[in-house]
Amino acid sequence: MKQQVEKMVKISNLMLWLWVTVILMKMQCSNGAAVAGRQVAALFVFGDSLVDVGNNNFLSSLAKANYYPYGIDFTTGPSGRFTNGETFVDMLDEANANMRRTSMSEAHFGVNFWLAGRMLGIPYLPAFADPATVGTRVLNGVNYASAAGGILDETGRHYGQRFSLSQQVVNFQSITLNQLRTLMNGTNLSQYLAKSIAILVFGSNDYLNNYLMPSLYASSSIYSPPAYANLLLNRYTQQILALYSMGFKKFLLTGVGPLGCIPYQRASGQAQPGRCVDHVNQILGTFNEGLRSLVTQLNANHPSAMFLYGNAYTTFGDIINSPATYGFSVADKACCGIGGTYLGQITCLPMQMPCLNRSQYVFWDAFHPGEVANANLAWRAFSGSPTDCYPINVQQMALL
């Protein structure tokens, strides 16, 4: 009986993905987008668990996702990604569709993979901390993202080792950049970096694992929400400009999503059943608005470069507010987790059985979106309107 149910769910998921694919194909055809093909030299990703591809596997950290059922829908299984399948950056960069298995259990990911996963024509990026990330393997780019890492160095310290934003920038400058210098001359390196894209995904941990944890961090007693946002933005700006000074000319800076709506916050009991924790979402406003304004300022001050603001708050807000529109049936509960109505008090544990209809859940665990939600974010960053990605989208930037 259980096998029959699982088979029916897989077929249902396949039909859902085919439906989503038809919609996306219509979108793609309507704006003339040419999805396939190499459009940038390389991608370099700096961020937190939303885009970590396994760096924390090599650190002494409590924040790890290198165990089943994480990666249950990923081509190689658990990899250190904090979701069931691909992160939104995987979908934004991945070029090699043949790396995907074609079994029935994964077939429903394959069609959308062609659409969202071949956007920039770059293979899966290696994790910086992986000892194998050396030599020519860095030429397509490197992922430096680290779960629990934040803009502030102290953010996430209770998890143990992690790469903060400043450390990730140092990792690029002191290790990868030197490797690149040995692989190409100065002129070629400058052109290569100018044609690459730096993606930065930070801020969530500075709230979840700092400002909103008064028992462990003093930040909320020292700073008002606007003052804290300004502190984050000032530190962020320093590191962005450091990367710019090293040769990057194209940047995607992703804002913070509606953290008050994640299962972990809903499970805290701070809001009425069925509602997000509004005060958490409200304190994010200054940061997101400031980041968007920073993008405007950076573009004005550095006309030879292009900086984009990825509006994750609006993207996920749309999904959470109208889940059925995007093919979801569950927008408040974790697919894998423990505790209460939202399964958000304890995140997904080793060998825990997740929900069967994973593609219909917005959230994979207490904190992170599932693969289908990631696909929505990737697509809207790549081809969306200025509401999704400001002032232009990633596809338009890649063609510059």
ABEGO torsion letter per residue (X at the ends): XAAAAAAAAAAAAAAAAAAAAAAAAAAAAAAGBBABEBABABBBBBEBAAABAGAAAABBBABBAABOABGAABAAEBAGBBBABBBAAAAAABABAAABBABAAAAAAAAAAAAAAAAAGBBBBBBAABAABBEAAAAAEBBABBBGBBABAABGAAAEBBBBAAAAAAAAAAAAAAAAAAABBAAAAAAAAAABBBBBBBGAAAAAABAABAAABAAAAABBAAAAAAAAAAAAAAAAAAAAAAGBABBBBBBBBBAAABAAAAAAGABBBGBBBAAAAAAAAAAAAAAAAAAAAAAAABAABBBBBBBAAAAAAAAAABAAAAGBABAABBABEBEEAAGAABBBBBGBBBBABAAABABABAABBBAAAAAAAAAAAAABBAAABOABBAAAAAAX
